[in-house]
Amino acid sequence: MEKEKHDKMYDICFFDLDGTIIDSSPGITNSVMYALEKFGIEETEREKLYKFIGPPLTDSFARFYGFDDEKSWKAVEYYREYYQDTGIFECSVYPGFEKSLKALKAAGKRLFVATSKPEVYARRIIEHFDLDQYFEYVAGMELDGGRGSKAEVIGYLIDTCRMQDKKRILMIGDREHDVLGAKQEGLDCMGVLYGFGNREELEKAGAVYVAGTPEDIAGIILK
């Protein structure tokens, strides 16, 4: 754990979902493999597909496979065929994460989810793992692509819940998209190292704090 000393007080915490709350790699990579097979592309190296975890899917299909907009959205349709009933629950909550939630909640912090995953899926996952007892609201993208960037999700959450002081809000996530989206909306961001990003990515993007483990999150915020 580094950069743990600070003199700021955060009353509200926004959490990314994939790579921060849950290890969603099995379900996401299986869904990507399923979609790619529809285009005659066979991927056998699961870790190669970890780069799909976090960013919007259309961006990833375009960036990593050269799909145009129409093809990218078709790939997302195939992805969801597998994901919506099977892949969605091929995941697990990171060990120690709920301990941080309990500590933050006990300290009076307000907790929210801000994810680039479609909101309808994110809510099902949070409820499936009985984490809805901690979170006031789960915000995500729309199935038609609306709120497609992390900044848009964060802005939507701030507006919907009528939050005023952005200096009191901390975003927590594992990828540069979380950090950059938070900065765009005027929020500080804590990067986590146990997800799918790395220290260089997070610090280069401008993470104010870095947590090595799920337990470190509460330790840094409540210090």
C-alpha positions as CSV (number, residue, x, y, z in Angstrom):
1,M,0.0,0.0,0.0
2,E,1.4,3.4,-1.0
3,K,0.4,7.0,-1.0
4,E,-1.8,6.2,2.0
5,K,-1.3,9.4,3.9
6,H,-3.7,12.2,3.1
7,D,-5.5,15.2,4.6
8,K,-8.7,14.9,2.6
9,M,-12.0,13.7,3.9
10,Y,-14.3,11.7,1.5
11,D,-17.9,11.2,2.5
12,I,-18.9,9.3,-0.7
13,C,-17.2,6.4,-2.5
14,F,-17.9,5.4,-6.1
15,F,-16.8,1.8,-6.9
16,D,-16.1,0.4,-10.3
17,L,-17.4,-3.2,-10.6
18,D,-15.3,-5.4,-12.8
19,G,-11.8,-5.7,-11.4
20,T,-12.7,-3.7,-8.3
21,I,-15.6,-5.4,-6.6
22,I,-15.7,-8.7,-8.5
23,D,-13.2,-10.9,-10.5
24,S,-15.4,-11.1,-13.6
25,S,-12.7,-12.6,-15.8
26,P,-14.2,-16.0,-16.4
27,G,-17.6,-14.7,-17.5
28,I,-16.3,-11.8,-19.6
29,T,-13.6,-13.8,-21.4
30,N,-16.0,-16.7,-22.1
31,S,-18.5,-14.2,-23.5
32,V,-15.8,-12.5,-25.7
33,M,-14.7,-15.9,-27.0
34,Y,-18.3,-16.8,-27.8
35,A,-18.7,-13.5,-29.8
36,L,-15.5,-13.8,-31.6
37,E,-16.3,-17.4,-32.7
38,K,-19.3,-16.0,-34.5
39,F,-16.9,-14.1,-36.8
40,G,-14.6,-17.1,-37.2
41,I,-12.0,-15.9,-34.8
42,E,-10.8,-18.5,-32.2
43,E,-9.0,-17.3,-29.2
44,T,-7.5,-19.9,-26.8
45,E,-5.4,-17.6,-24.6
46,R,-7.8,-16.4,-22.0
47,E,-5.4,-13.8,-20.5
48,K,-5.1,-12.1,-23.9
49,L,-8.8,-11.1,-23.5
50,Y,-8.3,-9.6,-20.0
51,K,-7.9,-6.2,-21.8
52,F,-11.7,-6.4,-22.5
53,I,-12.4,-6.1,-18.7
54,G,-13.2,-2.5,-17.8
55,P,-13.5,-0.4,-21.0
56,P,-16.7,-0.3,-23.1
57,L,-17.0,-3.4,-25.2
58,T,-17.5,-1.6,-28.5
59,D,-14.3,0.2,-28.0
60,S,-12.4,-3.0,-27.3
61,F,-13.7,-4.9,-30.3
62,A,-12.8,-1.9,-32.5
63,R,-9.4,-1.4,-30.9
64,F,-8.2,-5.0,-30.6
65,Y,-9.9,-6.6,-33.7
66,G,-10.4,-3.7,-36.0
67,F,-14.2,-3.9,-36.1
68,D,-16.1,-0.9,-37.5
69,D,-19.0,0.5,-35.5
70,E,-21.6,-1.9,-37.1
71,K,-19.5,-5.0,-36.6
72,S,-18.6,-3.9,-33.0
73,W,-22.2,-3.6,-32.0
74,K,-23.0,-7.0,-33.6
75,A,-20.2,-8.5,-31.6
76,V,-21.7,-7.0,-28.5
77,E,-25.1,-8.6,-29.3
78,Y,-23.3,-12.0,-29.6
79,Y,-21.5,-11.3,-26.4
80,R,-24.7,-10.6,-24.5
81,E,-26.3,-13.8,-25.9
82,Y,-23.8,-15.7,-23.7
83,Y,-23.4,-13.2,-20.9
84,Q,-27.0,-12.3,-19.9
85,D,-27.8,-15.8,-18.6
86,T,-24.5,-17.6,-18.1
87,G,-21.5,-15.3,-18.1
88,I,-23.0,-12.8,-15.8
89,F,-22.6,-15.1,-12.8
90,E,-19.2,-16.6,-13.8
91,C,-17.5,-14.2,-11.3
92,S,-16.7,-13.8,-7.6
93,V,-16.3,-11.0,-5.1
94,Y,-12.7,-10.4,-4.3
95,P,-11.7,-11.8,-0.9
96,G,-11.6,-9.1,1.7
97,F,-13.7,-6.6,-0.3
98,E,-16.8,-6.9,1.8
99,K,-14.7,-6.3,4.9
100,S,-13.8,-2.9,3.5
101,L,-17.5,-2.2,2.7
102,K,-18.5,-3.0,6.2
103,A,-15.8,-0.7,7.7
104,L,-16.7,2.2,5.3
105,K,-20.4,1.8,6.0
106,A,-19.8,1.7,9.8
107,A,-17.8,4.9,9.5
108,G,-20.9,6.6,7.9
109,K,-19.6,6.7,4.3
110,R,-22.1,6.6,1.4
111,L,-21.3,3.9,-1.1
112,F,-22.3,3.7,-4.8
113,V,-21.4,1.7,-7.9
114,A,-20.2,3.4,-11.1
115,T,-19.5,0.9,-13.9
116,S,-19.2,0.8,-17.6
117,K,-21.2,-2.5,-17.5
118,P,-24.8,-2.2,-18.5
119,E,-26.7,-1.0,-15.4
120,V,-29.3,-3.9,-15.6
121,Y,-26.5,-6.5,-15.4
122,A,-24.6,-4.6,-12.7
123,R,-27.7,-4.5,-10.5
124,R,-28.3,-8.3,-10.9
125,I,-24.7,-9.0,-9.9
126,I,-24.7,-6.7,-6.8
127,E,-28.0,-8.3,-5.7
128,H,-26.8,-11.8,-6.4
129,F,-23.9,-11.4,-4.0
130,D,-26.1,-9.6,-1.4
131,L,-24.0,-6.5,-1.7
132,D,-27.0,-4.2,-2.2
133,Q,-27.2,-3.8,1.5
134,Y,-24.1,-1.6,1.3
135,F,-24.8,0.4,-1.9
136,E,-27.3,3.2,-2.2
137,Y,-27.4,3.2,-6.0
138,V,-25.9,1.2,-8.9
139,A,-25.1,3.3,-12.0
140,G,-24.0,1.9,-15.3
141,M,-24.3,2.3,-19.0
142,E,-27.5,1.8,-21.0
143,L,-28.0,-1.3,-23.1
144,D,-28.2,0.9,-26.3
145,G,-24.8,2.4,-25.6
146,G,-25.9,5.5,-23.7
147,R,-23.6,6.5,-20.9
148,G,-20.9,4.6,-22.7
149,S,-17.9,6.3,-21.0
150,K,-16.9,6.2,-17.3
151,A,-17.1,10.0,-17.2
152,E,-20.7,9.8,-18.4
153,V,-21.6,7.2,-15.8
154,I,-20.0,9.2,-13.0
155,G,-21.8,12.4,-14.2
156,Y,-25.1,10.6,-14.3
157,L,-24.7,9.2,-10.8
158,I,-23.8,12.6,-9.4
159,D,-26.8,14.3,-11.1
160,T,-29.2,11.5,-10.2
161,C,-28.3,11.4,-6.6
162,R,-28.0,15.2,-6.4
163,M,-24.5,15.4,-5.0
164,Q,-23.1,18.8,-4.5
165,D,-19.4,18.8,-3.4
166,K,-17.3,16.8,-5.8
167,K,-14.3,17.2,-3.5
168,R,-16.0,14.9,-1.0
169,I,-16.3,12.1,-3.6
170,L,-13.7,9.4,-4.3
171,M,-13.8,7.1,-7.3
172,I,-12.2,3.6,-6.8
173,G,-11.2,1.5,-9.8
174,D,-8.6,-0.7,-11.4
175,R,-8.1,0.8,-14.9
176,E,-7.0,4.1,-16.4
177,H,-10.6,4.6,-17.6
178,D,-11.7,4.9,-14.0
179,V,-9.0,7.5,-13.2
180,L,-9.5,9.5,-16.4
181,G,-13.3,9.5,-16.1
182,A,-13.1,10.6,-12.5
183,K,-10.7,13.5,-13.4
184,Q,-13.0,14.6,-16.2
185,E,-15.8,14.9,-13.7
186,G,-13.6,16.6,-11.1
187,L,-13.2,13.7,-8.7
188,D,-10.1,12.2,-7.1
189,C,-9.5,8.5,-7.9
190,M,-8.0,5.6,-6.0
191,G,-6.4,2.9,-8.2
192,V,-6.4,-0.8,-7.0
193,L,-3.7,-3.2,-8.0
194,Y,-5.5,-6.5,-7.5
195,G,-7.7,-6.0,-10.6
196,F,-6.8,-5.9,-14.2
197,G,-4.7,-2.7,-14.5
198,N,-1.2,-2.1,-13.1
199,R,0.6,0.6,-11.1
200,E,2.2,2.3,-14.1
201,E,-1.2,2.6,-15.9
202,L,-3.0,4.0,-12.8
203,E,-0.3,6.4,-11.8
204,K,0.3,7.6,-15.3
205,A,-3.5,8.4,-15.5
206,G,-3.3,10.3,-12.3
207,A,-4.5,8.1,-9.5
208,V,-4.2,10.0,-6.2
209,Y,-4.0,6.9,-4.1
210,V,-3.0,3.3,-4.8
211,A,-4.4,0.3,-2.9
212,G,-2.7,-3.1,-3.1
213,T,-5.5,-5.2,-1.6
214,P,-9.3,-4.9,-1.1
215,E,-8.7,-4.4,2.6
216,D,-6.4,-1.4,1.9
217,I,-9.2,0.6,0.4
218,A,-10.9,1.2,3.7
219,G,-7.5,1.6,5.4
220,I,-6.6,4.5,3.1
221,I,-9.9,6.2,3.2
222,L,-10.4,6.0,7.0
223,K,-6.8,6.8,7.8
